[in-house]
Amino acid sequence: MQLEFFPSRTLATYIAKMFAVRIVAVLLMLVLVLQMLDLLSESGKVLAAPGNGQGELLTYVSLRMPQLVSRFLPYSVLLATIITLMTLNQNSEVIAMKGAGLSAHQVLAPLFLVAAVTSAVTFGFNERVVTRATSTLKAWQNVKYGPIPLESGTKANVWLQDGPNILFARAVAGEGNAMRMDGVSWYRRDPTGMVTEIVTSPSATFANPGWKFRAPVVFDVQSARKAPLGRDEVYAKSVDPIQVLISRVDADAESLGQLNTSLSAIREAGFRTTELEGKWWHKLSGPLSALLMPLLGAVAAFGLARSGHLFVRAVIGMGLGFAYFVFDNAALAMGNFGAYPPFLAAWAPFVLFFLIGETVLIRTEE
C-alpha cells in the first residue's frame, strides 16, 4: 500500500474535487476584486478617448482579465491548498487517512494531480489566450485607447539610434525588408548632442540601407526655417529592420514559438538575448509553480488541530509559498541583468523550493 500513489480511488476523488472547487472559488474571488480595482484606476483613461463608452470598458475587461487569471492562478492554488488541508486537518480526516496506513505523500497525491492539470491548463491558456490579449491590450494602450490597431504586430512610439542621430516612428509595422514606418522624424545632432536639423515625413520604407522618407520636410533649428525637400530622400542608413525587431519584441505578448523565432533572428544579428532567453525558459517554469503549491502548503495538513498550532502551520505554509514567488521574481530580474544564466534564473527557484518542501515534509511527517 505504501508503494501505491493512489491507494483509494474514492478518497482521491473526494480530495481532488474539494481542492479543485476551492481553486476556482479563490481564483474567482481574487480576479473579480482585482479586476474591479484595476477598472476603477483605468476607466478614466479608457473613457477619455473620443467615442469610447461602455462597450470599450467591456473590451478592456475582456483583454485585462486573462492577464489577471494567469498571474494569480498560482496564488489561488496556494491559498486553496492551505484551505483544503486545514479543513481536512480540523475534521480529523488526515488522522484517519494516516491511521489507515497512508503516507504523507499519498495524502497529498490528489492535490498534486489537480495541480499538475492546473499547470498544463495554465500553459495552454498563456500560449493561446494571454499572449494575444496582452498584444492587443498593449497596442490599444499605445494609441491611448483610440481605435484598436488592426495589425497586432504594430509597435507605437519607436526610438532608434542612428549613430549620433535619432530616428523616431509613431508606428512601425511589417517584417524584414517589407517593414514600414508612419509618422517618421529624424533628428540630426552635432558632436555636443544638440539637435541641428529635424526631418519629418508621413511614412518611410526600408531602402537597404537606410529608410526612404516620402515627401520629407526639413526644419533647420538654427535658422528656424521649415521647407519641403521636394523629393524622397534616404536617412538613418545605420538603422536596419533587426534593430526595430529587437525594440518591438515583447515576451509577454508572444507565444513560445514566436519568441523562439524572434530569439533566432536576434542571435543571427549578433545582439544580446539574455533577458529574452530567461523569459523563454520562464514560460515553461512559470506554469509549473502551481505544482509546487501543495508541497509548500503541506505543513498545514499535519499536526494535531487541537494543539493550537494549526494556524501557525498555515502561516508557515503560506510564507513558504509567497517566498517562492518573491525568489522567482528576484531570480528572473537577476537573470535579466546578466547575473544569472537564463536557464538558472528560470529554474533555480522551482528546484530550490521543491527541495525545501520535500525536506520539510520528509523530516516532519515521513
N, C-alpha and C positions, 0 to 999 in steps of 0.2 A: 504493500500500500504506500510505503514511503517513497517508492520509485515512480509512482503514478502522478502525473501533473494534475489531472482532474479525476480524483478517486470517486467523486459523486457527481453525476450529471445534473441531478436535481438541485444540489447545493450550488453548483457552479452557475446554473441558470438563474437561481434566486439572487445570488450576489451580483452577477453581471447585470441583470435588469435593474436592480437597486442602484448600482453605480452609474449606468447609462442614463437613467432618469435624472439623477442628480447632476450629472454633467450638463445635460440640456437645460435644466432649470437654472443652474448657476450661470450658464452662458447667456441665456435669455435675460436674466436679471442684470448682469454686467453690461451687455451690449445695449439694452434699452436705456439704462441710466446714462451711460457714456455717450450714446448717440444723441440723447436729449440735450446733454450739456454741450456737446460739440455743435449741435444745430443752433443752440442759443448764441454761441460765440461767432458762428459763421453766417447766420441767416441775414445779418445786416449787409454783408458783402455781396451775398447772392442777390438780394433784392435791390441793391444799389445799381446793378446793371439795367439799362433801359429795356423795358418789356418783360422783365422777369417777374414771376409771381409764384403761386402755389405749385404749379407744375414743375418749375425749376427747383424748388425746395425738395420736392419728392425725388427729382432726379439726383440731387446732391446726396440725399439719404441713401438712395439705391447704389451710389458709387462709393460712399464712405463706409457703409455697413459691412461690406466684405472685408475691408481692412481691419475693422474692429473685431470681427469674428475671428480672423486669422491671428491677430495679435493676442487676444485674450482667451483663446481656446485652451492653451496650456495652463493658464491660471485657473480656468474653470475646472480642468482635470485635477489640479492640486487641491482646490477647495472641495470638490466633490469627493476626493479621496479621504480628506480629513472628516467630512460629514458622514460618509458611509462607514468608515472604520470606527468612529466614535459611537455611532448608532449600534453597530454590531457589538461593540465592547460593553456599552451600557446595558444592553439587553442580555448580556452573558452568552451571546451566541458564539463569540470567539472561544470562550472557555469550553463550550460544548463541542466545538469543532476540534480543539486541541485534545479534549478528553477522548474523542473518538479516534485519535491517532493521527490527525492531520498535522503536518509541519507548518511552520510559519510561511514558507514559500507556497505551500499548497493552499493555505487560506487566502493568500494574495493572488493566486493564479488567475481567477476570473477577472480581477481588476487589470492584470497585465494583458489579458486577452482583449478586453474592451479598449484599453489604452493603445494597444497595437493597431486595432481597427481605426481608432481616432487619429493616430499618426498617419495612416495610409490615406484616410479621407482628407486630412489637413493638407497633405502633399498635393493630392489631386485638385483640391479646392484652390490652393495657392496657384497652381500652374494654369488652371482653366478659367478661374474667375477673378482672383485677386489681382493678378498681373494686368489683365485687361481693364479692370475697374480703376486701378492705380494709374495706368497710362492715360485713360480718358479723363480722369479727375485732374491730373496734373496739367494736361493740355488745356482743360477748361479754366483752371486757376491761372494759367499763364496769360489768358485773354481776359482776366478779371471777370469771369463768369458771363462773358458775352456769348455769342453763337459758338457752339462746340465745334472745333475743327473736324472736318470730315476725315482727314488723314491722321490716323493715330500716331504716325511716326514724326509728325511735325513738332519741332522744338522752337520755343519762343525765346527772344532776347538772348542771342548768342554773341559772346565777345571772344574774339580770336586775336592772337598775337601775330603780327606780320613784321618780324624784326623789331625795329624801334616803333613801328606804326601799329595802329589798332584797326581791326575790321569788326563792324557790328552789323548784325542782321536781325530784323524784327521777327522773322520767321524763316526756318530752314526746313526743306522737305526733299524727299528723294534719296537715292543711294548712289555712291560712286560718281562716275562722270556725269550722270543724269541729275545730280544734285542741283537744286536751285535755291536762291535766296530772295526774300522780299523785304522791302524797306531797308535798303543797304546804306551804310555810311562807312567811309574810310577816312581815318584821321592821320595826317602826316605830322610827325613830331621831329623837332630838332634834337641835337645831342643833349640838351638840358632837360628834355621831356616836355617842352611846351608845344602845344598844337599850333601849327603854322598854316595848315590847309585842311579843309573838310570837303570831301566829295560825297554827294548823295545820289541815290538812284532808286527808282521804284523796284527794280529787280536786277539780279545778276545770275549768270550761269558759269559753270566751270569751263575755263578756256585751256587748261592743261599746258603750261602752268598759268596760275592766276585766275581771276574772276572778271568776266566781261560785264561791265556796267552798261545797262541800257539807258540811253539819254541822260548821261550824268550831268550834274550841276555842281560847279566848283565854287567854293566860298573861300576867299583869301582873308585870313584873320587879320593880318597887318593893315591891309587897305580897307577891310570891311566891305569888299565888293563881291557880289554874287552874280555868276553868269553861267548859262548853259554851255557845255563844251561843243555841242553841235554834232557829235559823233560818238559811237560806242568806244569805250576805252577799257583796257585791262589794268587792274590794280591787284594788290595783295598777291604777288607772284609766289611768295613763300608759303602761302596757306593752301593746303590740299584737302580733299574730302575726308581723309583719315583723321585729321585734326577735328573736323566737325563731328565725325563719328564718336571720337573719344569724349567730346564735350556733351554729347547727347545720350550716351549710354547710361541708362538708369536700371540698376539691377533689380529694383523692386517692381519695375514695370515690364520686365522681360522674363519669359519662361526660361527653363533650364536650357533648352535647345537654342533659343535665341541668344541667350547670354553666352553660350559656348561659341556661337558663330562670331559674336562681337569680340570675344577674347582672342579668337584665332586671327581676326583681322588686325587687332591692335598689336598682337605679338609680332606679326609679319612686318608691321611698320616700325618695330623696334622700340615701342613705348612700354612704360612700366604698367603691369597689370595686377600688382599685389592686392590692391583693395578689391578689385572685381573678382579675383580668384577666391578671396576669403568669403565673399558674398555668394559665390557659386557653390562652394562647399557648404555654406550655412543653409542654402536652400534644401540640402539633404539632412543636415544635422538638426536644423530648427524644428521641423515637424516631429522628430523623434523625441523631443523634450517631453511630450505627453506620455511616452513610455516610461520615463524616469519617475513621474509623479507618484505612482503607487508605491514605489520603493522608498522614496524620500518621506512620504507621509505615513509609512507603515508603522512608525513608532507609536502612532495614536491607536493602533489596533490591539496592542498587547499591554499587559499590566492590569491589575485589578482596578475596576472603575471606582469601587468604594474606598480605595486608598486615598482618594483626593488628588491623585497625581494625573488624572486623565486630561485635565485642562492643560497642565504643564506639558504633557506629552504632545497634545495637539499643537501647542505653540512651538515646540521643538520641530515637529514635522513641517509646520508652515514656514518656520525660519529656514530650514534646510531647502525647501522648495524655492523660496524667494531669493536665498543666497545663490542658488543655481542661476537664476535669471540675471542677477547682478553680475556674477562672474562671467556669464556668457556674453553679456553686452560689453563688459570691460575687455575680455579677450578679443572680441571682434574689433573693437576700437584699436587695441594694440596691434592687431594684425593689419589694420588699415594704415597705421603709421610705419609699418615695416618692422616692428619689434619682434613679432612672432611670424613664422611661416604661415601662409594662408591655411594649409591643412590643419596645422596645430591650433591655430586660433579658432577654427570652427569646431573641432572635435575634442580638444582638451577638456573643456568644461563638462561635456557629456561623459567622457571616460572617468574623469576625476570624481564626479558626483555619483556615478554608478558604483565606483569602488567604495566611496564613503557610505552610501546607502546599504550596500551588501555587508560592509564591515559592521555597521551598527546593528543590522538585522541578525547577522550570524552570532555576534558576540553577546547579544542580549536575549535572543529567542531560540537560537538553534544550538 
